[in-house]
Amino acid sequence: MRMGSLITTASIPADSVAGVDEAGRGCLAGPVVAGAVVLPDAYDLPLLTDSKKLSAEQREILYDAIREQALCWAVGVIWAPEIDRINILQATFRAMGNALAHLRNRPKLARIDGNHVIPDHVLPFDMAQEAVIKGDGKIPAISAASIMAKTFRDRLMVKLARRYPAYGFDKHMGYGTKVHLEALKERGPCRQHRMSFKGVLPEKKAEKQAGLPF
């Protein structure tokens, strides 16, 4: 069974548990990125915690350290057009499924930050799942996944800022800041914007968009 309802999760060793988290779910532009990380029983990752509680410099240091020490890690990326097509929740699940699919070793359990598990049709293989509210601050493997997802996505947004310099993606990473919203009003959206998100298009145009998830 994909949901692993017959598996006692407490009996699964740490090196068979993948932490899973996402970054960029609430942004107006850019992809949603999920990280999946399997940590060994012993590791040396000072300051490992929820990525939102760390500075960019601390995340960069931990990003490299996690890559070196993790038994395996991967990221999944879903871009704005797909987010608009299937909605952000489904896109987040798909990014998580893609991250798990690209792990070198198959974990027996995925611990996922939040209150949702990944739907069966998105899971790449049979495994148990556990949703952990605020897990990025409680479970080291989820903390590591949050850092991988956030740092990987931030690097992508810095690259996109060079392609679309008018929007300041390297400053706000696609979130709906005042500067970002003003740029949208002045110039309109680019290809990296999520057209189904409130604030990206003028209100009248947004109402005409077909098949929006919100």
N, C-alpha and C positions, 0 to 999 in steps of 0.2 A: 504494500500500500504506500502511495506517495507521501501521505501525511504521516506515516510512521506511527499510527495510533497504537500499534501493538509493541512498540519499542519503548523501553524505559530509558529516557534520555540521560538519566543520571549515571547509567552504566556505560555510556559511550566515552572513550578516552578523549582527552583534550586534543590530541593530534589527529582526531577524526571529526573535529567540529570546525565548521567554517563560520566565521562572523561575516555578516552581510549588512551593508548600509549604502545609502545613496547621497548624492549631492546635486543641488541644482533643481530640485523639484519645484520650488516656488519662483524661479527666475522667469523673466519675460523673454529672454533670448538665450541661445546656446543649448547644448544637449543636457539631458539628465544622465548622470554617470553613477554606476553602482560599483562598489568594490566588494570583493570576496577574499578573505584571508584565513589561512589555517596556520596557527602558531604552534611551535613545538612546546613540549612540557616546560622547558627552561629557555628563557630569553632575557636579553638585556636591552630594555626599551624604556629608559627613564622618561618621565612625563607623559607616558602613554595614557590618553584619555580622549574624551569627545573632542573631535577636531575643532569645533566651534569655540572651545576654551583655550585654544592654542594660537600663538601668533603665526604668521605666514612663515617666518624663519624657523620656528620650532617644528612646524609641519614638514617643511622641506628636509630638515635633519631626520625626522622620524620616517619620512617617506623612504629615504635611502636605506635607513637601518632596517625597516620592515622588509624591504625587498631582499636584503642580505640574509635576514634571520628567519623569515617565514618558511615553513615547509613548502607552501605554494601560495600564490596570489594571482589575482586577475581582475580586470575591470571590464564592464560592459557599458557601451555608449549608445544612446538612442537620440537622434537628432531632431530638430524642431519640426520638420515636415511630418515625421512619424508620430511625434507627440500630438500634433494637430489632428492627425488621422484617427488615432486610437484613444486619445485622452491621456492626461499625465499620469494617472494612477496605473493604467495598463502599460504605459511606456516604462514606468518605474519597475513594475514587475518584470517586464521583458529585459530591461537592463540588468536586473538581478539574476535572471535566468541565464543570460549570456555570460555574466561574470562567473557563475558557478560552472557553466559548461566548459569554460576555458581553464579551469584549475587543472594542474598537472596530475593531482591525485583526487579521487572521488571521495568527498567526505560522507560520513554516515548521517550527520546532522547539520542543518543550517540554522544558526541563531540569527534572527533578523531584527534589526532595530525597528521599533514601532508596534502597532497593534494588528498588523496584517501578515499572514504568511503568503507565499507565492502560490498562485493557482496551479492546479495539477497540470494543465495544458501548457504551462510555461516552463515547468521544471524540466531540466535536461535529462534527469535520471531519477530513479526511485531513491528517496531519502526522507528522513524524518525532518520536521521543521518545528521551530519554536519562535514565536513572536515575543520580543522583550521590550516593553515600554521603557524608554530612556536607556536602552541597552548600550548606547555608545558611551555612556559614562559608567557602566557597571561591568560589562563583559569585555575583557582585553581584546579578544578577536574581533568584536564589533567595533571597538575603538580603532583598531588598526585598519579595518575596512573603511571606516569613516574618513580616516586620514588619507588613505589611498585614493578614495573617490574624490574628496575635496581637492587634494593637491593635483591630481591628474586633470580634473576639470579646470582648475584655475590656470594651469599651463595651457590648456586648449584655448581658454578665453583670452589669454595674453596674445596668443598667435592670431586669434580672430580680430583682435584690436588693431593689428597691423594691416589686416585686409579691409577692415571697416573702421577707420580711425575716427569718424564723426561721432561715434556712440560712447566712447570711453569704456569699452568692455574690460580693459585691464584694470580699471579703477573699481567698478562695482560688480564685475563678474556676471553681468546680465540681470541683476536684481533691479527692482523698480524704484530706484532712487530718484530724487528730484532732478538731478542732472540727466539721467537716462530718459525720464519722462519728457523733459523739455526737448531733448534731441529727437525723440519720436514725434512730438508735435511739430517741430520745425522741418524735419526731413522725411518723416514717415519711416516705416520699418524696412529692414533689409532681409536678406534670405535667411539669416540666422534667428529672426524673431519668431515667436510662437503666436501665430495670427489668431488663435482661439483664446488667448489670454486677455483679460480686461486691461485696458490701458495701452495695448499695442496699436490697435486701430481706432480711428474716431468712432464714437458710439454708434452712429448711423450705419457705418460700414460694417462694424462688428455684428450688428443685428442681422445683416444680410448673409453672413457667412453660413454656409450649409453644413449640417452635421457637426456642429460644435459640441464638445463634451460638457460645457458649462452653460 
